[in-house]
Amino acid sequence: MNDPLAPRHSQARSGSLRGGHGPKPHVRPPEAGETLEDADLARVDWWGAELAEVTFVRCRFDDADLTELVTRRCVFEQCVLTGARMAGSRHIGTAFLSCRLDRSRLFDAVWEGCKLTGSHFPGATLRPLTTSDSDWSWTSLRGVDLSGSDLSGQRFTEADLTDADLRECDLTGAHLGRARLQGAKLRGSDLRGAVTDAVNWRTFDLTGVRLDLAQSVQVARAHGALVTD
């Protein structure tokens, strides 16, 4: 007997949603608890849809309209969202694991308690954004404009922030352990209380940057000062 509580697997697993090159407004959002694997969901129109506890594995959302989408405790694993329109979307307890969000439009998106580990955002539009209690570890945010964002308390462990624009950002209490920050712009940002042990302070313009005492000592030592108690 089938377990009535087990997640249902959509027909997308067998490829019934594949094919076609135009918009797919006829493809409806999955119901709560469904699992979709290897589904071609490119160009679907799920504007304003709400998804709860849905799992997507290796699915494609190229150029999909996900504007004002709401997800709750969903999982997107190794999915491709190239060019997806996700402005105004809200994600609560959702995981985007090793996903590609190339050129995705994510302005005004809200991330609450989300896990975005290993995902890539080349050319994506992320600001303005709201993020709280979220994990951005191992993400690739190379060259992304995050200026003026409140990133306080977020985890960026081993994230690639090369050439990212972090000017005027609130990074208080953020975890930047082993993050790659080469070429990142930090002018006017607030780093007090952030984990910055591996930061090479000699490479940054620190004009207007707010630091705590421990970080000030790190900066002084990076520039050759002999700091004594």
Salt bridges, closest charged atoms under 4 A:
GLU31 OE1 - ARG8 NH2 2.79
GLU34 OE2 - ARG8 NH2 3.65
GLU37 OE1 - ARG13 NE 3.42
ASP38 OD1 - ARG58 NE 2.84
ASP40 OD1 - LYS24 NZ 3.55
GLU50 OE1 - ARG72 NH1 3.24
GLU53 OE2 - ARG73 NE 3.16
ASP62 OD1 - ARG60 NE 2.93
ASP65 OD2 - ARG85 NH2 3.89
ASP102 OD2 - ARG100 NH2 2.75
GLU112 OE2 - ARG90 NH2 2.84
ASP145 OD2 - ARG127 NH1 3.82
GLU158 OE2 - ARG178 NE 2.99
ASP160 OD2 - ARG142 NH1 3.05
ASP160 OD2 - ARG180 NH1 3.84
ASP165 OD2 - ARG167 NH2 2.68
ASP190 OD2 - ARG192 NH2 2.64
ASP190 OD2 - ARG210 NH1 3.98
ASP205 OD2 - ARG187 NH1 2.98
